[in-house]
């Protein structure tokens, strides 16, 4: 999928802001600062998900960077929050799986 001709960046794929944007960096950054405090992590992701799905998406549409065609803003918000929860659970799994095994003799 290639961006629209009248877009600011017409040669970029239309999903570029999502592939290399807040879906990757915000949850990882938040995870670093809220390590071990799931409810704080979830609350921060919900707040940032609302900001991204509503005012920022509206701004990006007005600047003609991208348009939401096949996804509503609530779906974008739910995708953002659910992916951040999956990332958190995956991190917990990795921490448990990669714990060093101690030999008791």
Protein Blocks (a to p, Z undefined) as FASTA:
>chain_A
ZZdfkbmblmbcfklmmmmmmklmmmmmmmmmmgoilmlmmmmmmmmmmmmmmmmmmmmm
mnomaccfkbcfklmmmmmmmmmmmmmmmmmmmmmmmpccdddZZ
